[in-house]
Amino acid sequence: MTLRMLVVDEQKSVRFAIAEYFRVQGYDVDCARTLRQAQAMLGLSEYALIIGDLYTRGEDGSEGVRLLRYIREHHPATRIIALSQHAPKEWEGSCEADVVVQTPKSLAEIAELAMRLLDVA
């Protein structure tokens, strides 16, 4: 069974790097740049995992947090890894993400975390 995941980040290079790494690992990966794009994709597909930038700015500077709330409300079974350079460790669990990862982190470390969240060996 192929696991589907969505990568949400404003930076094309970040989306590309994460998507390519996880595709090589066997995941089916979609990417979105904005909250609106992510919501549209979530309306069309179910994702086992979403990796997203907590600080996606968008129109009002809070798209990342709004996306996490939207996912929890509409797709509660979806696991979420939030990436952030600035979020304090105590945000973990309080911002709707399963895990908040302080970046920079290696893709191998993020993949290991994803496998644990999805209970994949």
Kinemage of the C-alpha trace (Angstrom):
@kinemage 1
@onewidth
@group {chain A} dominant
@subgroup {mainchain}
@vectorlist {calphas} color= white
{ca met a 1} P 0.000 0.000 0.000
{ca thr a 2} L 1.367 3.394 -1.000
{ca leu a 3} L 0.987 6.107 1.597
{ca arg a 4} L -0.146 9.523 0.384
{ca met a 5} L 1.331 12.674 1.810
{ca leu a 6} L 1.001 16.394 1.220
{ca val a 7} L 3.877 18.856 1.549
{ca val a 8} L 2.895 22.476 2.194
{ca asp a 9} L 5.563 25.168 2.042
{ca glu a 10} L 5.928 28.549 0.370
{ca gln a 11} L 9.428 27.744 -0.853
{ca lys a 12} L 9.536 25.719 -4.041
{ca ser a 13} L 12.986 24.316 -3.206
{ca val a 14} L 11.744 22.987 0.149
{ca arg a 15} L 8.642 21.413 -1.414
{ca phe a 16} L 10.756 19.829 -4.136
{ca ala a 17} L 13.405 18.433 -1.776
{ca ile a 18} L 10.899 16.905 0.648
{ca ala a 19} L 8.691 15.532 -2.131
{ca glu a 20} L 11.562 13.922 -4.023
{ca tyr a 21} L 13.049 12.391 -0.886
{ca phe a 22} L 9.738 10.828 0.143
{ca arg a 23} L 8.921 9.655 -3.398
{ca val a 24} L 12.173 7.697 -3.402
{ca gln a 25} L 11.030 6.210 -0.076
{ca gly a 26} L 7.843 4.985 -1.798
{ca tyr a 27} L 5.335 7.662 -0.803
{ca asp a 28} L 2.822 9.203 -3.195
{ca val a 29} L 3.480 12.931 -2.676
{ca asp a 30} L 1.487 16.032 -3.603
{ca cys a 31} L 2.623 19.593 -2.938
{ca ala a 32} L 0.896 22.886 -2.193
{ca arg a 33} L 2.250 26.403 -1.740
{ca thr a 34} L -0.697 28.054 0.045
{ca leu a 35} L -3.507 27.307 2.447
{ca arg a 36} L -6.014 27.595 -0.374
{ca gln a 37} L -4.120 25.082 -2.541
{ca ala a 38} L -3.773 22.671 0.376
{ca gln a 39} L -7.483 22.890 1.202
{ca ala a 40} L -8.360 22.152 -2.428
{ca met a 41} L -6.106 19.102 -2.449
{ca leu a 42} L -7.513 17.904 0.869
{ca gly a 43} L -10.964 18.103 -0.711
{ca leu a 44} L -9.874 15.708 -3.447
{ca ser a 45} L -7.668 13.211 -1.624
{ca glu a 46} L -7.078 11.643 1.755
{ca tyr a 47} L -3.556 11.960 3.105
{ca ala a 48} L -1.917 9.817 5.745
{ca leu a 49} L 0.629 12.538 6.480
{ca ile a 50} L 1.042 16.254 5.954
{ca ile a 51} L 4.378 17.985 6.343
{ca gly a 52} L 3.942 21.728 6.471
{ca asp a 53} L 5.707 24.921 7.368
{ca leu a 54} L 4.135 26.278 10.538
{ca tyr a 55} L 4.958 29.800 9.428
{ca thr a 56} L 3.518 29.815 5.919
{ca arg a 57} L 2.675 33.497 5.754
{ca gly a 58} L 0.062 33.805 3.039
{ca glu a 59} L -2.215 36.811 3.003
{ca asp a 60} L -2.363 37.505 6.736
{ca gly a 61} L 0.735 35.823 8.117
{ca ser a 62} L -1.008 32.893 9.777
{ca glu a 63} L -1.733 30.408 7.002
{ca gly a 64} L 0.386 27.658 8.579
{ca val a 65} L -1.535 27.672 11.854
{ca arg a 66} L -4.881 27.995 10.044
{ca leu a 67} L -3.982 25.004 7.867
{ca leu a 68} L -3.231 22.875 10.929
{ca arg a 69} L -6.581 23.784 12.470
{ca tyr a 70} L -8.370 23.021 9.191
{ca ile a 71} L -6.702 19.604 8.938
{ca arg a 72} L -7.592 18.684 12.524
{ca glu a 73} L -11.195 19.783 12.031
{ca his a 74} L -11.791 18.115 8.659
{ca his a 75} L -9.235 15.267 8.604
{ca pro a 76} L -8.612 14.259 12.222
{ca ala a 77} L -6.887 10.968 11.350
{ca thr a 78} L -4.223 12.674 9.233
{ca arg a 79} L -0.845 12.867 10.959
{ca ile a 80} L 0.903 16.245 10.859
{ca ile a 81} L 4.559 17.209 11.048
{ca ala a 82} L 4.939 20.988 11.383
{ca leu a 83} L 8.278 22.461 10.401
{ca ser a 84} L 9.491 25.639 12.049
{ca gln a 85} L 12.669 27.576 12.622
{ca his a 86} L 11.093 29.605 15.404
{ca ala a 87} L 8.393 27.699 17.300
{ca pro a 88} L 9.232 26.841 20.896
{ca lys a 89} L 9.297 23.135 21.811
{ca glu a 90} L 6.299 23.611 24.117
{ca trp a 91} L 4.126 24.325 21.054
{ca glu a 92} L 4.184 20.623 20.279
{ca gly a 93} L 0.652 19.339 20.793
{ca ser a 94} L -0.821 22.805 21.308
{ca cys a 95} L -0.707 23.910 17.675
{ca glu a 96} L -2.648 20.936 16.270
{ca ala a 97} L 0.471 19.192 14.891
{ca asp a 98} L 1.480 15.727 16.043
{ca val a 99} L 5.076 16.934 16.112
{ca val a 100} L 6.786 20.289 15.701
{ca val a 101} L 10.228 19.867 14.132
{ca gln a 102} L 12.778 22.602 14.633
{ca thr a 103} L 14.514 23.192 11.309
{ca pro a 104} L 16.976 22.748 9.852
{ca lys a 105} L 16.702 18.971 10.171
{ca ser a 106} L 17.894 16.317 7.775
{ca leu a 107} L 15.337 14.688 5.507
{ca ala a 108} L 16.392 11.322 6.923
{ca glu a 109} L 15.427 12.501 10.436
{ca ile a 110} L 12.072 13.801 9.194
{ca ala a 111} L 11.451 10.517 7.338
{ca glu a 112} L 12.239 8.516 10.470
{ca leu a 113} L 9.773 10.609 12.428
{ca ala a 114} L 7.147 10.156 9.689
{ca met a 115} L 7.581 6.383 9.768
{ca arg a 116} L 7.090 6.351 13.539
{ca leu a 117} L 3.974 8.533 13.303
{ca leu a 118} L 2.518 6.294 10.592
{ca asp a 119} L 3.669 3.103 12.359
{ca val a 120} L 5.565 1.990 9.263
{ca ala a 121} L 8.561 -0.289 9.635
